[in-house]
Amino acid sequence: MLRLARTLLWLSVFAATLTDYASAQNSTVHAFLWSSTAGIQDLGSLGGGSSYANGINNAGQVVGYYASFGGTYRAFLWTASGGMQDLGTLGGDFAIASGINSAGQVVGGASTASGEVHAFLWTAKSGMQDLGTLGGTSSSAVAINDLGDVAGSASQVGNIRIVAFRQVPGKKMYGLGTLGYRYSYGYAINAAGTVVGASPLNKNLTPSHAFIRRKGSHMVDLGTLGGDNSAAFGISQSEQVVGWASLNGFMPFHAFMWTQGTGMQDLGTLGGQNSSGLAINGKSQIAGFSDLSQTVTHAALWTAPNQIQDLGTLGGNRAVAQGINDLGQVVGWSTLP
């Protein structure tokens, strides 16, 4: 069960790194904060090893996870005044923080005393609270809006199905269905409660397509850029959706922005083969990553299709931007020299 639980959480947080970007795990990786005035800043690590930043709010609070001395991952909250703070677990040894809203509410997934991984909500007042599942043994929360609505993925009874969910404060999780097969993954939610993510179309698990799921409606397939697969990782209040989509077969894949009026637009790359948009703010700025070559990937910031700013790295050859706030501050992770 622990393998299923951790696989579910891994899919929810790292679905963007579908190729060899995970090779960064062979190097020390640190969370970073980037701004147009200060450039890229190393946020360090509590455990002396690697750290990864996943989200940032408009107050500049950053969430993510770090490798502990015991070799497991632990969730953190970082502030400019206090540095990194360990957020604890649900009784186990493992936690990842994925999203944070303007009130400082943090969501993610953490292990319980029984070895399951459950979605959590953390607040400074109440600490870490278990959000439960959809009847199975595993869940993970990936995003939270300013109303406290949470999106993520959870297993259903028997662990046969893993589906995207929406949860509003004080209510149980609500499963959002799939695009045809038994799996779907929710990755982002906006103020209206609209959730985006990805879902396979058949039992082969490919093709898998990006979806949008509005309240009171069904899951809508957003298509691709001509290839087999796509996934949506961010959505703005005006329903601009960002993610990646393949151009031919599985690869190459490019970052996209989708709107109801324009459909899916290719955002291009920094010259390499692949790119992905992973988050979008209220000013339509998109954070993500782009290849420069087969061995070099940099964090990237889009302001329009094919208008890409290279945010660089912390000195290594891999960097991924995971989150962006309305001030244009960007967080993510990078390999070190």
C-alpha positions as CSV (number, residue, x, y, z in Angstrom):
1,M,0.0,0.0,0.0
2,L,2.9,2.4,0.7
3,R,4.2,1.9,-2.8
4,L,0.8,2.8,-4.2
5,A,0.5,5.8,-1.9
6,R,3.9,7.2,-2.8
7,T,3.4,6.5,-6.5
8,L,0.2,8.5,-6.3
9,L,1.9,11.4,-4.6
10,W,4.8,11.3,-7.0
11,L,2.5,11.4,-10.0
12,S,0.7,14.4,-8.6
13,V,3.7,16.5,-7.9
14,F,6.1,15.4,-10.6
15,A,4.0,14.5,-13.6
16,A,5.8,17.3,-15.5
17,T,9.2,15.6,-15.3
18,L,8.2,12.8,-17.7
19,T,11.5,12.4,-19.4
20,D,15.1,12.3,-18.0
21,Y,14.6,15.5,-15.9
22,A,14.6,13.1,-12.9
23,S,18.4,12.6,-13.7
24,A,18.8,15.7,-11.5
25,Q,18.2,13.3,-8.5
26,N,21.8,12.0,-9.1
27,S,23.0,15.5,-8.2
28,T,22.3,17.8,-5.2
29,V,19.3,19.9,-6.0
30,H,18.2,23.1,-4.1
31,A,15.0,25.0,-4.0
32,F,15.3,28.5,-5.5
33,L,13.4,31.8,-5.5
34,W,13.8,34.1,-8.6
35,S,12.7,37.7,-9.0
36,S,13.3,40.3,-11.7
37,T,15.3,42.4,-9.2
38,A,17.3,39.8,-7.3
39,G,17.7,37.1,-9.9
40,I,17.9,33.5,-8.7
41,Q,18.4,32.8,-5.0
42,D,19.4,29.5,-3.4
43,L,16.9,28.7,-0.5
44,G,19.2,26.0,1.0
45,S,17.9,22.9,2.7
46,L,17.1,21.8,6.2
47,G,18.5,18.3,5.8
48,G,21.8,19.2,4.2
49,G,20.8,17.5,1.0
50,S,18.4,18.3,-1.7
51,S,15.4,20.6,-1.6
52,Y,12.6,21.4,-4.0
53,A,10.2,24.4,-4.1
54,N,6.7,23.8,-5.5
55,G,4.6,26.9,-4.7
56,I,4.6,30.6,-3.6
57,N,1.9,33.0,-2.5
58,N,1.8,36.8,-2.9
59,A,3.3,37.2,0.6
60,G,6.5,35.4,-0.7
61,Q,5.9,32.3,1.4
62,V,7.3,29.2,-0.3
63,V,6.4,25.6,0.1
64,G,8.1,22.4,-1.0
65,Y,10.1,19.5,0.5
66,Y,13.6,18.5,1.4
67,A,15.6,15.3,1.9
68,S,15.9,14.7,5.6
69,F,18.9,13.1,7.4
70,G,17.0,9.9,7.5
71,G,16.7,9.8,3.7
72,T,13.0,10.6,3.5
73,Y,11.3,13.7,2.2
74,R,9.8,16.3,4.5
75,A,7.6,19.2,3.8
76,F,8.8,22.8,4.4
77,L,7.5,26.3,4.6
78,W,10.1,29.0,3.8
79,T,9.8,32.7,4.6
80,A,12.4,35.5,4.1
81,S,12.4,36.2,7.8
82,G,12.4,32.7,9.2
83,G,14.0,30.5,6.5
84,M,12.8,26.9,6.2
85,Q,10.3,25.4,8.7
86,D,9.6,21.7,8.8
87,L,5.8,21.1,8.7
88,G,5.8,17.6,10.2
89,T,3.8,14.6,9.0
90,L,0.6,12.8,9.7
91,G,2.4,10.3,12.0
92,G,4.8,8.8,9.5
93,D,8.1,9.9,8.2
94,F,7.3,11.4,4.8
95,A,5.6,14.6,3.6
96,I,5.6,16.9,0.5
97,A,4.1,20.3,0.4
98,S,2.7,21.2,-3.0
99,G,0.6,24.4,-2.8
100,I,-0.1,27.5,-0.7
101,N,-2.8,30.2,-0.8
102,S,-2.8,33.8,0.3
103,A,-3.9,32.9,3.8
104,G,-0.8,30.7,4.2
105,Q,-2.8,27.5,4.1
106,V,-0.6,24.7,2.8
107,V,-1.6,21.4,1.1
108,G,0.3,18.3,0.1
109,G,0.6,14.6,1.0
110,A,2.1,13.0,4.1
111,S,2.5,9.5,5.5
112,T,0.4,8.3,8.4
113,A,1.4,6.1,11.3
114,S,0.0,3.1,9.3
115,G,2.2,3.8,6.3
116,E,-0.5,5.2,4.0
117,V,-0.1,8.6,2.3
118,H,-3.0,11.1,2.7
119,A,-3.7,14.6,1.5
120,F,-3.2,17.2,4.2
121,L,-4.0,20.8,5.0
122,W,-1.6,22.7,7.2
123,T,-2.2,26.0,9.0
124,A,0.0,27.8,11.5
125,K,-2.8,27.6,14.1
126,S,-3.8,23.9,13.7
127,G,-0.8,22.2,12.2
128,M,-1.3,19.3,9.8
129,Q,-4.7,17.9,9.3
130,D,-5.6,14.7,7.4
131,L,-8.0,15.4,4.5
132,G,-8.9,11.7,4.0
133,T,-9.4,9.8,0.8
134,L,-12.2,8.8,-1.6
135,G,-12.5,5.5,0.1
136,G,-9.2,4.0,-0.7
137,T,-5.9,4.2,1.1
138,S,-4.1,7.0,-0.7
139,S,-4.5,10.6,-1.6
140,S,-2.5,13.8,-2.2
141,A,-3.4,17.4,-2.4
142,V,-1.6,19.5,-5.0
143,A,-3.3,23.0,-5.0
144,I,-5.5,25.2,-2.9
145,N,-7.3,28.4,-3.8
146,D,-8.0,31.5,-1.6
147,L,-11.4,30.1,-0.6
148,G,-9.7,27.0,0.8
149,D,-10.9,24.7,-2.0
150,V,-8.4,21.9,-2.6
151,A,-7.5,19.9,-5.6
152,G,-5.6,16.7,-6.0
153,S,-5.9,12.9,-6.6
154,A,-7.2,10.1,-4.4
155,S,-7.8,6.4,-4.6
156,Q,-11.3,5.0,-4.4
157,V,-12.6,1.9,-2.6
158,G,-10.3,-1.1,-3.4
159,N,-7.6,1.2,-4.8
160,I,-8.7,0.2,-8.3
161,R,-9.3,3.8,-9.4
162,I,-7.3,6.9,-8.7
163,V,-9.3,10.1,-9.6
164,A,-8.9,13.8,-9.4
165,F,-10.9,15.4,-6.6
166,R,-12.1,18.8,-5.4
167,Q,-12.7,19.4,-1.7
168,V,-14.3,22.5,-0.2
169,P,-13.8,23.5,3.5
170,G,-15.9,21.4,5.8
171,K,-16.9,18.9,3.2
172,K,-15.7,15.5,2.0
173,M,-13.7,15.0,-1.2
174,Y,-15.6,14.9,-4.4
175,G,-14.4,12.7,-7.3
176,L,-14.3,14.5,-10.6
177,G,-14.4,11.5,-13.0
178,T,-12.1,10.6,-15.8
179,L,-11.7,11.0,-19.6
180,G,-12.6,7.4,-20.2
181,Y,-10.4,5.1,-18.1
182,R,-10.1,4.6,-14.4
183,Y,-7.4,7.3,-13.7
184,S,-7.3,11.1,-13.5
185,Y,-5.0,13.5,-11.7
186,G,-5.9,17.0,-10.5
187,Y,-3.0,19.5,-10.6
188,A,-4.4,23.0,-10.2
189,I,-7.6,24.9,-9.1
190,N,-8.7,28.5,-9.6
191,A,-11.0,30.8,-7.5
192,A,-14.1,29.4,-9.3
193,G,-13.2,25.9,-8.3
194,T,-12.3,24.8,-11.8
195,V,-9.8,22.0,-11.7
196,V,-7.3,21.0,-14.4
197,G,-5.1,18.0,-14.8
198,A,-4.6,14.9,-16.9
199,S,-6.4,11.6,-17.5
200,P,-5.6,8.5,-19.7
201,L,-8.1,7.7,-22.4
202,N,-7.8,3.9,-22.2
203,K,-6.3,1.0,-20.2
204,N,-2.9,1.4,-22.0
205,L,-2.6,4.7,-20.1
206,T,-1.6,6.4,-23.3
207,P,-2.8,8.6,-24.9
208,S,-3.3,10.7,-21.8
209,H,-4.9,14.2,-22.2
210,A,-5.1,17.4,-20.3
211,F,-8.6,18.2,-19.0
212,I,-10.6,21.0,-17.5
213,R,-13.4,20.3,-15.0
214,R,-15.7,23.2,-14.1
215,K,-18.2,23.0,-11.2
216,G,-21.5,21.5,-12.2
217,S,-20.1,20.2,-15.5
218,H,-18.2,17.2,-16.9
219,M,-14.5,16.7,-17.6
220,V,-13.5,18.3,-21.0
221,D,-10.6,17.0,-23.1
222,L,-8.3,19.8,-24.1
223,G,-6.5,17.8,-26.8
224,T,-2.8,18.0,-27.8
225,L,-0.5,19.9,-30.1
226,G,-0.7,17.0,-32.7
227,G,0.8,14.2,-30.6
228,D,-0.5,11.6,-28.3
229,N,-0.3,13.2,-24.9
230,S,-0.8,16.3,-22.8
231,A,-1.2,17.4,-19.2
232,A,-2.4,20.7,-17.6
233,F,-0.6,22.0,-14.5
234,G,-1.9,25.5,-14.0
235,I,-5.0,27.6,-14.4
236,S,-5.6,31.4,-13.9
237,Q,-8.8,33.1,-12.7
238,S,-9.7,33.8,-16.3
239,E,-9.4,30.1,-17.2
240,Q,-6.0,30.4,-19.0
241,V,-4.7,26.8,-18.8
242,V,-1.0,25.9,-19.1
243,G,0.9,22.6,-19.3
244,W,2.7,20.5,-21.9
245,A,1.5,18.7,-25.0
246,S,3.3,16.4,-27.4
247,L,3.8,17.4,-31.1
248,N,4.3,13.9,-32.5
249,G,3.7,10.7,-30.7
250,F,5.1,11.1,-27.1
251,M,7.9,13.5,-27.9
252,P,8.8,16.2,-28.4
253,F,6.5,18.1,-26.1
254,H,6.0,21.8,-25.8
255,A,4.5,24.2,-23.2
256,F,1.1,25.3,-24.1
257,M,-1.6,27.9,-23.1
258,W,-5.2,27.0,-23.7
259,T,-8.2,29.3,-23.5
260,Q,-11.8,28.7,-24.5
261,G,-11.5,31.2,-27.3
262,T,-8.2,30.2,-28.8
263,G,-7.8,26.6,-27.9
264,M,-4.3,25.2,-27.4
265,Q,-1.3,27.4,-28.4
266,D,2.3,26.2,-28.6
267,L,4.5,28.4,-26.4
268,G,7.8,27.3,-27.9
269,T,11.2,26.5,-26.3
270,L,14.5,28.1,-25.6
271,G,16.0,26.2,-28.6
272,G,15.9,22.7,-27.3
273,Q,13.4,19.9,-27.9
274,N,11.0,20.0,-24.9
275,S,9.3,22.6,-22.7
276,S,6.4,22.7,-20.2
277,G,4.4,25.4,-18.5
278,L,3.8,24.5,-14.8
279,A,2.1,27.5,-13.3
280,I,0.4,30.8,-14.3
281,N,-0.3,33.9,-12.4
282,G,-3.0,36.6,-12.7
283,K,-0.9,38.6,-15.1
284,S,-0.7,35.7,-17.6
285,Q,3.0,35.1,-16.8
286,I,3.8,31.4,-17.1
287,A,6.6,29.5,-15.2
288,G,8.0,26.2,-16.3
289,F,11.1,24.8,-18.0
290,S,12.7,24.5,-21.4
291,D,15.5,22.5,-22.9
292,L,18.4,24.3,-24.3
293,S,20.0,21.1,-25.5
294,Q,19.8,17.4,-24.8
295,T,21.8,17.9,-21.5
296,V,20.8,21.4,-20.4
297,T,17.3,22.4,-19.1
298,H,16.6,25.8,-17.6
299,A,13.8,27.4,-15.6
300,A,11.7,29.5,-18.0
301,L,9.2,32.4,-17.8
302,W,6.8,33.0,-20.7
303,T,4.9,36.3,-21.2
304,A,3.4,35.4,-24.6
305,P,3.8,32.6,-27.1
306,N,7.5,32.3,-28.1
307,Q,8.4,35.2,-25.7
308,I,10.5,33.2,-23.2
309,Q,12.9,34.5,-20.6
310,D,15.7,32.1,-19.5
311,L,15.8,32.2,-15.7
312,G,19.0,30.1,-15.6
313,T,20.0,27.7,-12.9
314,L,21.9,27.7,-9.6
315,G,25.0,26.7,-11.5
316,G,24.1,23.2,-12.6
317,N,22.6,22.0,-15.9
318,R,19.0,21.4,-14.8
319,A,16.4,23.8,-13.4
320,V,12.6,23.7,-13.3
321,A,10.3,26.6,-12.3
322,Q,7.3,25.1,-10.4
323,G,5.3,28.1,-9.1
324,I,4.8,31.8,-9.7
325,N,2.9,34.5,-7.7
326,D,1.2,37.7,-9.0
327,L,4.4,39.7,-8.2
328,G,6.2,37.6,-10.8
329,Q,8.3,35.8,-8.2
330,V,9.2,32.3,-9.3
331,V,10.1,29.2,-7.3
332,G,11.4,25.8,-8.3
333,W,14.5,23.7,-8.1
334,S,17.9,23.5,-9.7
335,T,21.0,21.3,-9.7
336,L,24.1,22.8,-8.1
337,P,27.5,23.0,-9.7
